[in-house]
Every structure is written in structure tokens, then in C-alpha cells.
Amino acid sequence: MRQKTGQQKFSEIFSYLCGAKTKGFCPLNLRRMKHLVPFLILLLALTSCGEREKFPVEPEITFVSLEKIDNGTNVDDKATLTFHFQDGDGDIGLGSNDLSAPFDSSSYYYYNCFIDYYKKINGVFQKIEFQGITFNQRIPRLSNSVPESIEGDISINLNINDYDLTHPTDTILFRCHIVDRSLHESNEIETTPLVVRKR
């Protein structure tokens, strides 16, 4: 049975909008990014763990769900990816001031949640890259009491339609992993396949 004190148990909800990583990147410059820019609804629940429950310092994530967002039409455009995380020292997340190396905008580690888009082509899932667009995210800091063991769920809203109308539907999936501030990388998760209606 997991034991948590009143001070140790809490939940937060973040809304975090991310854009493409390009030269002269501005997180509010949304018009250029059009349909494929993912955005993040972050942290449905975050729970600090009691003394009896300790996790490794390397984050671990588990796929929970990939569900379409009903937009009231016959064309799918977004879905919500949810995964569960555990971390032994609570150092997941980057604040708005975490811009020094290795977290500066020119660094690979500017992002801490890495998401790849795969589409089934001729029966095989192939990674698709979009010029000037990234699905990667900057997860905000999740704990103010580092080090501590934490766990919770993260949900990310992602654009799923590439607007290539060659076929009426696509079958896609995502692969994802996260990195903490000590640059410990989590395991990689793969979502279940999702059929996207395109027209």
C-alpha cells in the first residue's frame, strides 16, 4: 500500500504550448507552424512517494493511452498521448530559466521529452520527419523538493494528421522517451497504432 503524507500528496495541471525548434525560435509564433505543431497538456497527477517507495534515479515511463480528440467532423486532427512516469530523485522538468548549456535552444537537451511520428507505409511503420517541425516538448519542473521519489501521469496533445490526402486514412504511432536534468534517459515507449481519418 502506498503511503503519502498530506504534504507529500499533491497534483498539478499545466498547459504548455510548444513550437518548432528553428533558428529565431519563438514559442508564440504559431502561424508558420500550421497544422503539425504539437502542444502539451502536462501533468494530470503528480504524487510524491513515501519512505517505503523508492524508484531508480533514471526515469521510467509506461504507455497508458493514445486517444483521438473528437472535433465533431469526419477528419481527425489531434490525439492525446498519456504515459505514466516514475523517478527516484524528482529532477524531471525544465523551468523557463533553464536555458544555460546543455539546456540552451541550440542544444539537443533544450527539449526533455522526445517524440517521433511513425506512419505505416507498405505495411511497415516508418519514421516521418517534417521540415522545421518537431513533436518534442519541454516538460516543466515537476517537483520543488528534489531529491524525492515522484510518479504521475503526463498527457500530451499531438497533431496526428499530416494532411497528405493521397489516402483517405493513415495508420500511425508515436515513440517517446524523456530525459531528466541529470541527463538520465528513460526507456522508450511505443503507442498503440491509431487510424487517422484524413478526408
C-alpha positions as CSV (number, residue, x, y, z in Angstrom):
1,M,0.0,0.0,0.0
2,R,1.5,3.3,-1.0
3,Q,1.8,5.7,1.9
4,K,1.8,9.5,1.4
5,T,1.6,12.3,3.9
6,G,-0.6,15.3,3.3
7,Q,2.4,17.4,2.4
8,Q,3.7,14.7,0.1
9,K,0.5,14.3,-1.9
10,F,-0.4,16.9,-4.4
11,S,-1.4,17.3,-8.1
12,E,-0.8,20.0,-10.7
13,I,-2.2,20.7,-14.1
14,F,-0.1,22.5,-16.6
15,S,-0.9,23.8,-20.0
16,Y,2.2,24.2,-22.1
17,L,2.4,25.2,-25.7
18,C,5.4,24.2,-27.7
19,G,6.5,25.2,-31.2
20,A,9.1,24.2,-33.7
21,K,12.8,24.3,-32.9
22,T,14.2,26.6,-35.6
23,K,16.6,29.5,-35.9
24,G,15.0,32.5,-34.3
25,F,12.6,30.2,-32.5
26,C,9.7,32.0,-30.8
27,P,7.2,29.9,-28.8
28,L,4.3,32.2,-29.7
29,N,5.0,32.2,-33.5
30,L,2.2,29.7,-34.3
31,R,1.1,30.8,-37.8
32,R,4.2,29.4,-39.5
33,M,3.7,26.0,-37.8
34,K,0.2,25.5,-39.2
35,H,-1.2,22.0,-38.6
36,L,1.6,19.9,-37.2
37,V,2.7,21.7,-34.1
38,P,2.0,19.6,-31.0
39,F,1.1,21.1,-27.7
40,L,1.3,19.9,-24.3
41,I,-1.3,19.5,-21.6
42,L,1.0,18.5,-18.8
43,L,0.7,16.6,-15.6
44,L,-2.7,15.3,-14.8
45,A,-1.4,14.0,-11.5
46,L,1.9,14.2,-9.6
47,T,2.5,12.3,-6.4
48,S,5.4,12.4,-4.1
49,C,6.1,9.0,-2.7
50,G,6.5,7.9,1.0
51,E,9.6,6.5,2.6
52,R,8.6,2.9,1.7
53,E,8.6,3.6,-2.0
54,K,11.8,4.4,-3.8
55,F,12.5,4.4,-7.5
56,P,15.7,4.4,-9.5
57,V,17.2,7.9,-10.4
58,E,16.7,7.0,-14.1
59,P,13.2,7.9,-15.0
60,E,10.9,5.1,-16.2
61,I,7.8,5.6,-18.3
62,T,4.9,3.4,-19.2
63,F,2.5,3.9,-22.1
64,V,-1.1,4.4,-20.9
65,S,-3.2,5.5,-23.9
66,L,-3.4,7.3,-27.3
67,E,-6.9,8.6,-27.9
68,K,-8.3,10.8,-30.6
69,I,-9.9,14.1,-29.7
70,D,-13.3,14.4,-31.1
71,N,-13.6,17.6,-33.2
72,G,-17.1,17.0,-34.4
73,T,-16.0,16.2,-38.0
74,N,-15.1,13.2,-40.1
75,V,-11.4,14.3,-40.2
76,D,-9.1,13.5,-37.3
77,D,-6.6,16.2,-36.4
78,K,-5.4,15.6,-32.8
79,A,-5.0,12.9,-30.2
80,T,-3.9,12.7,-26.6
81,L,-0.9,10.7,-25.6
82,T,-0.8,9.7,-21.9
83,F,2.1,8.0,-20.2
84,H,2.9,7.2,-16.5
85,F,6.3,8.2,-15.1
86,Q,8.4,7.3,-12.0
87,D,11.6,9.0,-11.0
88,G,13.8,8.4,-7.9
89,D,15.2,11.9,-7.4
90,G,12.4,14.1,-8.8
91,D,14.6,16.0,-11.2
92,I,12.3,15.8,-14.2
93,G,11.4,19.0,-16.0
94,L,13.0,22.3,-17.0
95,G,12.0,25.8,-15.8
96,S,11.7,28.9,-18.0
97,N,15.1,30.0,-16.7
98,D,16.8,26.7,-17.5
99,L,18.4,28.0,-20.7
100,S,22.1,27.5,-19.9
101,A,24.0,24.7,-21.5
102,P,23.2,21.9,-22.0
103,F,19.6,23.2,-22.0
104,D,20.0,26.2,-24.3
105,S,18.0,26.4,-27.5
106,S,20.8,25.2,-29.7
107,S,21.3,22.0,-27.7
108,Y,19.7,18.6,-28.2
109,Y,18.7,18.8,-24.5
110,Y,16.7,22.0,-24.9
111,Y,13.8,19.5,-25.0
112,N,13.4,16.8,-22.4
113,C,10.5,14.8,-23.9
114,F,11.3,13.3,-27.3
115,I,8.5,12.2,-29.6
116,D,8.8,10.6,-33.0
117,Y,6.0,10.2,-35.5
118,Y,5.7,6.9,-37.5
119,K,3.4,6.1,-40.4
120,K,2.6,2.7,-41.8
121,I,3.8,2.6,-45.4
122,N,3.5,-0.6,-47.4
123,G,2.8,-2.5,-44.2
124,V,5.9,-1.2,-42.3
125,F,5.9,1.7,-39.8
126,Q,8.4,4.3,-40.9
127,K,9.6,7.4,-39.1
128,I,8.4,10.6,-40.7
129,E,10.2,13.9,-40.2
130,F,8.6,17.3,-41.0
131,Q,10.8,20.1,-42.1
132,G,11.0,22.8,-39.5
133,I,8.6,21.0,-37.2
134,T,9.3,19.0,-34.0
135,F,7.0,17.0,-31.8
136,N,9.5,17.2,-28.9
137,Q,8.4,19.0,-25.7
138,R,9.9,20.9,-22.7
139,I,8.2,19.4,-19.7
140,P,8.1,21.9,-16.8
141,R,9.8,21.1,-13.4
142,L,7.6,18.6,-11.6
143,S,9.0,18.9,-8.0
144,N,10.2,21.6,-5.7
145,S,11.6,19.2,-3.2
146,V,14.4,17.5,-5.0
147,P,15.6,14.9,-4.3
148,E,12.4,12.9,-3.8
149,S,10.7,10.0,-5.5
150,I,7.8,11.1,-7.7
151,E,5.4,9.5,-10.0
152,G,2.4,10.6,-12.0
153,D,0.7,10.8,-15.5
154,I,1.7,13.2,-18.3
155,S,-0.8,13.9,-21.1
156,I,0.3,15.5,-24.4
157,N,-2.0,16.6,-27.2
158,L,-0.4,15.9,-30.5
159,N,-1.4,16.7,-34.1
160,I,-1.9,13.4,-35.9
161,N,-2.9,14.5,-39.5
162,D,-0.1,15.2,-41.9
163,Y,-2.7,16.4,-44.5
164,D,-1.3,14.2,-47.2
165,L,-4.5,13.4,-49.0
166,T,-3.1,10.5,-51.1
167,H,-5.1,8.0,-49.0
168,P,-8.3,8.5,-47.0
169,T,-6.7,7.1,-43.9
170,D,-3.3,6.6,-42.3
171,T,-2.2,4.3,-39.6
172,I,0.3,6.0,-37.3
173,L,2.0,5.5,-33.9
174,F,4.4,7.5,-31.7
175,R,7.6,6.6,-29.9
176,C,8.6,8.6,-26.9
177,H,11.2,8.9,-24.1
178,I,12.2,11.6,-21.6
179,V,15.4,12.9,-20.1
180,D,15.9,14.4,-16.6
181,R,18.1,17.3,-15.6
182,S,21.0,14.9,-14.8
183,L,20.6,13.7,-18.4
184,H,19.4,10.3,-17.4
185,E,17.3,8.9,-20.2
186,S,14.2,6.9,-19.7
187,N,13.2,3.8,-21.5
188,E,11.4,4.3,-24.8
189,I,7.7,3.6,-25.1
190,E,5.7,2.9,-28.3
191,T,2.0,3.7,-28.6
192,T,-0.7,1.5,-30.0
193,P,-1.4,2.1,-33.7
194,L,-4.0,4.8,-34.5
195,V,-6.1,5.0,-37.7
196,V,-6.4,8.7,-38.8
197,R,-9.3,9.7,-41.0
198,K,-8.0,12.3,-43.5
199,R,-10.9,13.1,-45.7
